[in-house]
Amino acid sequence: MVLGAQFMALLDVFVVHVAAPTIRAEFGASGAQLQLVVAGYTVAYAILLITGARLGELLGHRRMWLAGLALFTAASLACGLAAGTGQLIAFRLVQGAGAALLIPQVLSLIQRNFTGEARVRALGAYSAVLAVGAVAGLVAGGLLVGADLFGLGWRPVFLVNVPIGAVLLVLGARVLPHDRPAGRARGLDLPGLVLFAAVVGLFTVPLVLGQEYDWPARTWFSLAAAAVLLGAFLAYEARLARRGGAPLIAPRVLRIPGMGTAVVRIALAMAVNAGCVFALTLHLQSGLGYGALRAGLMSLPTAVAFGVAGLTWRGLPERLRSRLVPGGFAVTALALLLCGVLLRDGDGGGPLLYPALAALGAGLAAAYSPALAGALATVRTEDAADASGLLVTVTQLGQIVGVAAFGALFLDRKEAFGPAGAAGAAGSAGAWWWVAAALAAASAAGALTGLVRKRS
């Protein structure tokens, strides 16, 4: 049930991509406004994730899960009824805030209510939801927009959340176990919240909007300011912990053996996954002329393989589990290179493309799922909220970086072919080849990270 709510919130990250052209046509939105409609949810979500995790600890994970789901459902209704672009942008921000309250509670509830092998199974299901939600958003968006239910155009992509959210609220109120909140025992680190929100905002906004404005100087200034404020945030948190306070992220969580390496692995895996989905979808639709539904269905082999591998990797012999993460990144790199070669000529890639996409999903699952499970395996119950908020934030930031960096590379390489080539299949295929090679390089870096840790 809690994973069902997470699936709905994750689906909304991707479903709006398919609806964006229809929204632009109805409201006459500018490119920047459309970018904010798409990105506003993600930015608000990333900024408030750790805050949501801490509020769950202070007020109770059950209570915050229900509150986040109620806010998300209400904001979905408001998005579906929006009368203009400005309203839609504002309600998308509220949607992201609701998701930020909702989603961190999922990992915390798993940590607090499952142990041993049951926890591993629950984390495998959590990983599978991450994969399926991305593709389901593209497919569902194509279906709902294409159906034009009751002449509502794009609006059902948001309105469909309302009955689902209402049912989950009723079930959650009856089924979720009551937990004992920490209350004022640890307090709320308000200066830390402000500093962290500033860091994430200054980091994510230029990444999301930089391509739209051709990377002006202010985007680089914003990224530099984010780096400076990150140093200030870490120094403040360490000083607060030494004084016996309650920092937003307990430094002891960052010192858990293997946590730093896991953060790097998770960020790389999510960046590769999101960057691949974004660039490949652009190539299939703008280059090969596929419809939104067909482009979404092309991602099914990747999603199914990710879900299956995420649920079954724990059944492998123990001697193989320690090699899964570097091996998964290596398989991902090879699969991406093969996808790049198959689509390089500007055609559909042939029947070999589908097993290559399936290998991509299996490799990503082998890289991500054991890294997540390993990072949480030694986390104490009292640190569950901090660890959950940290890892979910890293997952989200990895997706933002992947879309921004690899999406910018795709658009830049596509333009490099010139006006004529950029609009055709050949120019788009050339751009996709560049992105596939860059994604493979990032995956290879993940494999080397695993090997370095193994030697240590």
N, C-alpha and C positions, 0 to 999 in steps of 0.2 A: 504493500500500500504506500509506504513512504517512498519507495522507488518509483511508483506510479506518478506521484506528484513531482518527483525530480525529473522524470521523463517528460512530463508536460512542460515544465519550466525550461528544460534543455531544448526541447523541440522549438520553442519560441525564439531561440537564438538564430535558427536557420530558416524557419518558415517564412520570415518576412523577406528574405532574399528573393524568393519566387514572386512574392506579391508586389515588390518594389516598383516594377514598371507600371502596373495598374494604378498604384497609389499616385505615382508621378503624373499619370495622365488625368486622373480625376481632380487632383488638387493643383496641378500646374506647378509642382514643387521644383525648386532649383536643385542642382546637383548636391550642393552643400546640405540643403534641408533633407534631401533623401538620405544622404550619408548619416545624418543625425538620427533619422528614424531607424535606420538599420543599427547604428552603433550605440545609440543612447542607452538601450537596454544593457548591452555588454559593459559599457563603461560604468554605469551605476552599480551593476552587479559586481564587477571587480573591486570597486572602491569600498563597498560595504560588506564584503564577504567575511572578513575577520571580525568586524563589528558584530555581524549576525551570530558568529560562533560564540563570541564573548557574552552577548545578550542571552543566548541559550543557556550558557553556564550560570549566569546570574539569575535568570527568571524561570528556568526550566526548559529543557529541549522540547518537550511535548507542547508546552504553551507557545513557544516561539515558532514551532512547525505549523501549528494551527493559525497563528497570527500571520505568518508569512504567506501561507496558502490563501487566507482570506484576502489579504492585500493584493496578491497576484491575481486572484480571480476577479476582484472588483476593478482592478486596473485593466484587465483584459476586456471587460465589458465596456469600460470607458474608451479604450482604443477602438473597439468595434463601432462605437457611436460617435467618434470624433468628427467634428465639422470642418476641420482645417488642419494644415500641416503643423502649425504651432501646438495645437491641442494634442495631436498624435505624438509629437516629440515629447511633450511633458508627460503624457500618460505612459509612454515607453520607459521613461526614467523611473516612474513609480513602479512599473512592472519589474524592472531590474532590482529595485529596492526590495520588493516582495520576494523575489527569487533569492536575494542575498540573505534574507531572514530565514527562508525555508531550507535551502540546500545544505548549509553547514550542519544543520541538525541531523541530516541523514547519516553522515559518517559518525557523529557523536552517538546517535542512537544505536548504530551497529556496534561501536566500541563498548557501550555500556550494557548492551543486552545479549551479546554473543561472545563466546570464548572458543578458543581452540579451532578445531576443524569447521565448526559452524560459522565462526567469524570469517574464515578463509572463503567459505562458500558465499557468504553474504557479500564480501568484497568482490568476488568474481562476478556476482550478479550486478553489483554497482558498476564495475568496469564495462560490462556488456551494455548496460543502459546508456552509458556515455557514447558508445559507438552507434547503437541503433537510433538514438535520439537525433543525431546529426542527419542521417540519411532519411529518417522518417519525416523530419522537418521539410526536406526538399520534396519528397514524394507527396506528403499531405498538402503542402502548399500548392503544388501543381494540380492536384486533384480538386482542391477547394476553389482555387481561382478559375480553373477551367470549367467547373460545374456551374459557376455563377448562380449559386443558390438564391432563389427568390429575388434575383436581380441585384444582389448585394455586392457583387464584384469581389473585392479583396477582403471585405469585412469579416466573413466567416472564419478566416484564419485566426482571428482573435476571439470571436464570439464562441467558437467551439470549446474554448477553455472553460466557459461559464458553467455549463451543466456538469462537466467532468470535475471541476473544482468543487462544486456544491456537493456532489456525491462523496468525494474524498474527505471533505470537511466533516460530514456526518459520520462516516466510517472512522475517521481519525479520532473524533471525540469519544467514540465508543470503545475503540480497540487499543489505542496507544496507552502504554503503561504510564502511570503518574511517576514523575521523578522529583527528587528533592533538589530545588535550586540552591545555589551557593549563597544567594542573597547578597548581603554586603560583606561577606567574608573576604572576598578578593577585591571588591570595588571595580569601578569602571575607569580605565585609564583614558580620560578625555583628551589631555594633551597628546598622548600617543595616537589616539584615533584621528585627531586633526592632522598631525604630521603624516600619518600613513595615508590618509585620504588625499592629502596634497601630493604625496609622492606618486601614488597610483594615478591620480588625475593628470598630473603633469607628464606622466610617462605614457598613458594610454591615449589621451586625446590627440596629441600630434601623430602618433602611430596610425590612428584610425583616419584622421583627416588630412594627413600630410600629402598623400598622393592627389587628393582632390585639389589642393592648392599649389601643387608642384613644389613641395618641400621648401617653403620660404624660410627666412632666417629665424623667425619666431618659433618654428617647430624645433629647431636645433637648440635654441635658447631654452625652451621648455624642457627638452630632454636633459640638458646640462643641469638645469635647476633641480630636476628630479633626482639626479645623482647626488647633488649637494645635500638636498633634504633627506635622502636615504641615509647618508652618513650621520646627519643630525638625529634622525629617528633612532638608528641603532645605538648611538652614543647615549641618547636620553633613556632608552629602554634599559641599557646595561646599568646606568647610574641609578635608575629607579629600583632595579632589582637589588643592587648593593645596599640601598637604603631600607630594604625590607618591604618595598611597595609591591603593587600588582601590575606588572607591565602587560601591555597588550599581547605580546608574544613572549612567553617565558624564555629567557636565554637558555635554560636547561633543555628546552625542546630542540633548539638548534644544535645543542651539543650531544644529542642522542647519537650513538654510533651509527654511521651510515645515513643519517638524515640529510646531510649536505649533498652527498652523492645522489640520494634518491630524488631530491629536489631538482637537481640538474637533469636527471634522466626523465622525470615526469614532464618537466618543461620542454625538453627536446621532443619527446614523443608526441605531446599535444601540439607543439608548433608544427611538426611534420604532418600530423593528421589534418589539422585545420588548414594549413597552407595547401596541402594536396587537394582537399575537397573544394576549396575556393577556386584555385587555379584550374583544376580539371573541369569544374562546372562551367567556368567562363569559356574554356576552350570548346567544350561540347556544344554550348548554346550559341556563342558568338562566332566560333570558327566553323564548326561542323553543321550548324543550323538545327540542332536537336531542340525539341520542345522541352519545357521545364520538367514535365513528368518523365520523359524518356531520359533526360540527363540525370534526374534523381534515381531512376531505376538502375542506371549504370553503376551506381555506388553500392548496390545491394551485395555483390560478392564480397566487397571489403567489409561491410557492416556485419554480414552473417559470419564471415570467418573470424572477425574480431570478437563477436559475441561468443562463438563456440570455443575459441581458444581461451578467452577470458574465463570461461566457466569450467574448463577441463584441464588446464595446465597443472593444477594441484595433484592430478592423478599420475603424473610422471614420477619416475624413481627419483629419490632424493639427490642422487649424484648428478642428475641432469638439471635440476631446478636452479642450481647456482650458475649455470651457463645460459639460462633462458634470456636474461636481459641483454647481454652482448650479442648472443645468437639472434635474438629477435631484431635488434637494430641492424645486424648484418643482412638478414633476410629482407628487411624493409628496404635497405639500400639497393640490393640486387633487383627486387621487384620494381622499384621506382625507375631504375635504369632501363629495365625491360619495357615498362609502360612508356617511357620516353621514346625508345627506339620504335616500338610498334605504332605510335601515333605521330611519328616524326614526318611522315610523308603526306600528312593532311587527309588521310582516310580514316575509317572507323577502327583500324587496328586488327581486325580479323578475330577469329575464335580464340587465339592465344591470349588476347587481352583479358578475358574473364578469369582464367586461372592466375594470371599475373596480379590482377586486382585482389583476388582471394588471398594470394601469398602476402600481399601488402597488408591486408587486415590481420592475418595471423601473426605476421612479424611485429606489427604495432602492439597487438595484445600481449605477446611474449615480452616485449620491452616495457610495457606500462603496468600490467596487472601485478607481476611479481615485485616490481619496484614499489608500488603502492602498498601491497601487503607487507613487504619487508620493512617499510618505513613505519608502519603502524604496529608491527608485531611487538615491539618493546616499549611502546608508549604506555605510561601509567594512566589509570582511570582519571586521576585528577588533571592530567594534561591532555585529555581527549579533545576538549574544545579548542585549545591552542593548536594542537597538531592537525585537527580537522580543518580549521580555518586556514592554516598555513598551506596545507596540501591542496585544498580546493582552490585557493587563490592562485597558487602556482599553476594549477591546471588551467584556470581561466586566463591568466596572463600569458601562458604559453600559446593558447589559442589566438589571443589578440595579436601577439607578436608574429605568429605564423601567417595569419591572414594579411597583416600589414606588410611584412617583409617580403614574403613570397608573392603576394598579390601585386605589390609594387614592382617586383622584378618581372612578373608576367606582363603587366601593362607597359612597362618601359621597353621590354624586348619586342613587344608587339608593335609599338610605335616605331621602333628602330627599322622595321621593314618598309616604312614609308606608307603614305596614305593608301596606295592601292593594295599593297601586300597585307597591311595591317587588318584590312576588312575581310580578307579571304581566309580559306582553310590553311593555306601554306604558311602565311604569316603567323597565324594563331598556333599552328603546330610547331613552328620554330620557337615561339615564345614558350610553349609548353615544354619543349626539350630542355631549354635553359632552366626552367623551374624544376623539372624532374632531376636534372643533374645537381642542382643546388640542394634539393631535398635529400638526395642520396648522400651528398657530402655531410649534411647535418646528421643523418642517420649513422654514417660511419663514425662521426665524432662521438655519438652515443655509445657505439660498440667499444671504442677505445676507452671511454670513461669507465665502462664495466671492467675492462681488462686491467686498467690501472688499479682499481679498487681490489680486484682479485689478487694481484701481486702484493699489494700492501698487506 
